[in-house]
Amino acid sequence: MRAIRAIRARSRRRGAAGAEEAVFLELLRTTDMLSRGLLKILKREEVSATQYNVLRILRGAPEGLPCGEIARRMITRDPDVTRLLDRLEKRELISRSREATDRRTVIGRITPAGVRLLERLDDPVQKAHRKQLGHLGKERLRGLTRLLREARSRVA
């Protein structure tokens, strides 16, 4: 009990640092709540959030991308991208091939089955996003997007 009071007292004394921590915690809570809605939708197609992210990345690059570039573009870092791609390839949602000019480079591409899966998810995901965030209105959403990008720009 005494330890909890001491932590609360330190938090009150921090002042400005407390505001940053409060925002950080609100971002984590919000991300968790918003993610739960998406996970319910993805679960119907038996795809994880990271797998969905990879499929969306590859849909945006129909010519394919090197595996390292896929990893760099992911929203959340996955320490084992190879295993993640293995699972998607096993389900025939992506294909991988070695570059002819540099055999060390493996290129990932979305397959027609992967595109069809994303097409089935497009509408339900968009509806979920509108339900979760639409009440903020377009202008406030644009402002929030600008603030979040600015916050990320200062993080290494």
C-alpha positions in Angstrom: 0.0 0.0 0.0 2.8 2.4 0.9 4.5 1.6 -2.4 1.4 2.5 -4.4 1.1 5.8 -2.6 4.8 6.5 -3.3 4.3 5.8 -7.0 1.2 8.1 -7.2 3.1 10.9 -5.4 6.0 10.6 -7.8 3.6 10.7 -10.7 2.0 13.9 -9.4 5.5 15.5 -8.9 6.6 14.7 -12.5 4.3 17.4 -14.0 5.1 17.7 -17.7 6.4 14.1 -17.9 3.1 12.9 -16.6 1.3 14.4 -19.7 3.5 12.4 -22.1 3.0 9.3 -20.1 -0.8 9.8 -20.0 -0.9 10.2 -23.8 1.3 7.1 -24.2 -1.1 5.0 -22.0 -4.1 6.4 -23.8 -2.6 5.4 -27.1 -1.9 1.9 -25.9 -5.4 1.5 -24.5 -7.0 2.8 -27.7 -4.8 0.6 -29.9 -5.8 -2.4 -27.9 -9.5 -1.6 -28.1 -9.5 -0.8 -31.8 -7.4 -4.0 -32.5 -9.9 -6.2 -30.8 -12.6 -5.3 -33.4 -10.3 -6.0 -36.3 -9.1 -9.3 -34.8 -12.7 -10.6 -34.7 -13.1 -9.9 -38.4 -9.7 -11.5 -39.3 -10.4 -14.5 -37.2 -13.3 -15.4 -39.5 -10.7 -15.8 -42.3 -8.2 -17.5 -40.0 -5.6 -14.8 -40.6 -3.6 -12.9 -37.9 -3.2 -9.1 -37.8 0.4 -9.5 -38.9 -0.5 -11.8 -41.8 -3.2 -9.3 -42.9 -0.6 -6.6 -42.8 1.8 -8.5 -45.0 -1.0 -9.3 -47.5 -2.0 -5.6 -47.7 1.6 -4.6 -48.2 2.0 -7.1 -51.1 -1.3 -6.1 -52.6 0.1 -2.6 -52.9 3.2 -4.0 -54.7 1.9 -6.5 -57.3 5.5 -6.8 -58.7 6.5 -8.2 -55.3 8.9 -7.1 -52.7 12.1 -8.5 -51.1 11.4 -10.0 -47.8 13.5 -7.4 -46.0 11.4 -4.6 -47.5 8.2 -6.4 -46.4 9.6 -6.5 -42.8 10.4 -2.8 -43.0 6.9 -1.8 -44.1 5.1 -3.8 -41.4 3.1 -1.9 -38.9 4.3 -4.0 -36.0 7.7 -5.6 -36.1 7.8 -9.4 -36.3 11.1 -10.9 -35.3 10.5 -14.0 -37.5 9.2 -12.7 -40.8 10.4 -15.8 -42.5 8.1 -18.0 -40.5 5.3 -15.6 -41.0 5.8 -15.8 -44.8 6.1 -19.6 -44.6 2.6 -19.7 -43.1 1.2 -17.5 -45.8 2.9 -19.5 -48.5 1.6 -22.7 -47.1 -1.9 -21.4 -47.4 -1.1 -20.3 -51.0 -1.8 -16.6 -50.1 1.7 -15.5 -51.2 4.5 -17.0 -53.3 8.2 -16.5 -53.0 10.9 -16.8 -55.5 14.6 -16.0 -55.8 15.7 -13.1 -58.0 17.4 -14.1 -61.2 20.0 -11.4 -60.9 20.8 -11.9 -57.2 20.0 -15.3 -55.9 20.3 -14.1 -52.3 17.2 -11.9 -52.7 13.8 -13.6 -52.1 10.8 -11.8 -53.6 7.4 -12.2 -52.0 4.2 -11.7 -54.1 0.6 -11.9 -53.3 -1.3 -14.7 -55.1 -4.8 -14.5 -56.6 -6.1 -16.4 -53.5 -4.5 -13.7 -51.3 -6.1 -11.0 -53.3 -9.5 -12.7 -53.0 -9.1 -13.0 -49.2 -8.3 -9.3 -48.9 -11.3 -8.5 -51.1 -13.6 -10.5 -48.8 -12.1 -8.5 -45.8 -12.1 -5.0 -47.4 -15.8 -4.2 -46.7 -16.0 -5.6 -43.2 -12.8 -3.9 -42.1 -13.8 -0.6 -43.5 -17.2 -0.8 -41.8 -15.4 -1.6 -38.5 -13.2 1.4 -38.9 -16.1 3.7 -39.6 -18.0 2.3 -36.6 -15.0 2.7 -34.3 -13.8 6.1 -35.5 -16.4 7.7 -37.8 -17.9 9.7 -35.0 -14.8 11.8 -34.9 -15.5 13.3 -38.3 -13.1 13.7 -41.2 -11.5 16.9 -40.1 -10.7 15.6 -36.6 -9.5 12.3 -38.0 -7.1 14.3 -40.3 -5.9 16.3 -37.4 -5.3 13.1 -35.3 -3.5 11.5 -38.2 -1.2 14.6 -38.4 -0.5 14.5 -34.7 0.3 10.8 -34.7 2.6 11.2 -37.7 4.4 14.1 -36.0 4.8 12.0 -32.8 6.3 9.1 -34.8 8.7 11.4 -36.7 10.6 12.1 -33.5 10.9 8.5 -32.5 14.0 6.7 -33.7 
